[in-house]
C-alpha cells in the first residue's frame, strides 16, 4: 500500500497515526518531493471512480492563489490532470493507493471499509 502525504499536514498526521494504530503496513511518499505524475493521477482517478475535482486540494494556498475555483469549470479533465502533476501542493492528501483502490483525504469510515475488511 502506498501512503502519499505532506508531513506537515495535520490531516496526514492523523491518517498516519490511524494506519499505525491499526498495524497497517505502508510505503510512505512525500507529495512535495515526489509529486504524482500525470500517468499516476490518471490511473488513480480511473481506479477511484472519483471526479477529478476530488483530487484537488481545495483548501490549499496554491489552489486559492491560482484562483482554481473559477478556472476549473472551464478546464478539460486532461488539463486538470496536467495541472495536478505540476505541483504536489495542488493534490488532495493524504492519498491511499491499495491494489486497485484509491482514497483521497482522510475519512475514517472509508478507510475502515477499504483497509480493515
C-alpha positions in Angstrom: 0.0 0.0 0.0 1.2 3.5 -0.9 0.5 6.4 1.6 1.1 9.7 0.0 1.3 12.6 2.4 2.6 16.1 3.2 4.3 15.5 6.6 3.3 19.0 8.0 -0.4 18.4 7.1 -2.4 17.7 10.3 -4.9 15.5 8.4 -2.0 13.5 7.1 -0.6 13.1 10.6 -4.0 11.9 11.8 -4.2 9.4 9.0 -0.7 8.1 9.5 -1.5 7.6 13.2 -4.6 5.7 12.3 -2.6 3.4 10.0 0.0 2.9 12.7 -2.7 2.3 15.4 -4.2 -0.4 13.2 -0.8 -2.0 12.4 -1.3 -1.4 8.7 1.9 -1.5 6.7 2.5 1.1 4.0 5.2 2.8 1.9 5.4 6.5 2.7 5.8 9.1 0.0 6.2 12.8 0.4 3.9 14.5 -2.0 6.0 17.6 -2.5 9.3 15.7 -3.0 7.7 13.1 -5.3 4.7 14.8 -6.9 2.3 12.3 -8.5 2.9 12.1 -12.2 0.2 12.7 -14.9 0.1 8.9 -15.6 -0.3 8.1 -11.9 -3.0 10.6 -11.4 -4.9 9.5 -14.5 -4.7 5.8 -13.3 -5.8 6.7 -9.7 -8.7 8.8 -11.0 -9.9 5.9 -13.1 -9.4 3.3 -10.3 -11.1 5.5 -7.7 -14.2 6.3 -9.6 -14.0 9.8 -8.2 -14.4 13.0 -10.0 -11.1 14.7 -11.0 -12.1 17.6 -8.8 -11.8 15.4 -5.7 -8.1 15.2 -6.4 -7.6 18.9 -5.9 -6.5 20.4 -2.5 -9.2 23.0 -2.5 -8.2 24.3 0.9 -4.6 24.9 -0.1 -2.9 28.3 -0.6 -1.7 27.5 -4.1 -5.3 26.5 -5.1 -6.5 29.9 -3.9 -3.6 31.8 -5.4 -4.2 30.3 -8.8 -7.9 31.0 -8.5 -8.7 27.5 -9.5 -12.2 27.6 -8.1 -13.1 29.9 -11.0 -10.8 28.3 -13.6 -11.5 24.5 -13.1 -15.0 24.6 -14.6 -13.6 25.8 -17.9 -10.8 23.2 -18.0 -10.9 19.7 -19.6 -10.1 16.7 -17.5 -6.8 16.4 -19.4 -5.8 20.0 -18.5 -6.7 19.3 -14.8 -4.6 16.2 -14.7 -1.6 18.0 -16.3 -2.0 20.9 -13.8 -2.2 18.5 -10.8 1.0 16.8 -12.0 2.9 20.2 -11.8 2.9 20.6 -8.0 2.1 18.2 -5.2 0.6 21.1 -3.1 -2.4 21.1 -5.6 -3.2 17.5 -4.9 -5.6 16.4 -2.1 -3.9 14.5 0.6 -3.4 12.0 2.0 -3.9 9.6 -0.8 -4.0 5.8 -0.2 -3.3 3.5 -3.2 -4.1 -0.1 -2.3 -4.3 -2.7 -5.1 -6.9 -1.2 -7.4 -8.5 1.1 -4.8 -7.7 4.8 -4.2 -8.8 7.1 -1.5 -8.2 10.8 -1.3 -8.4 12.7 2.0 -8.9 11.0 5.4 -12.4 9.9 6.1 -12.1 7.2 8.8 -15.2 5.3 7.7 -14.0 5.0 4.1 -10.5 3.9 5.3 -12.1 1.3 7.7 -14.1 -0.2 4.8 -11.1 -0.4 2.5 -8.4 -1.4 4.9 -9.9 -3.3 7.8 -12.2 -5.7 5.9 
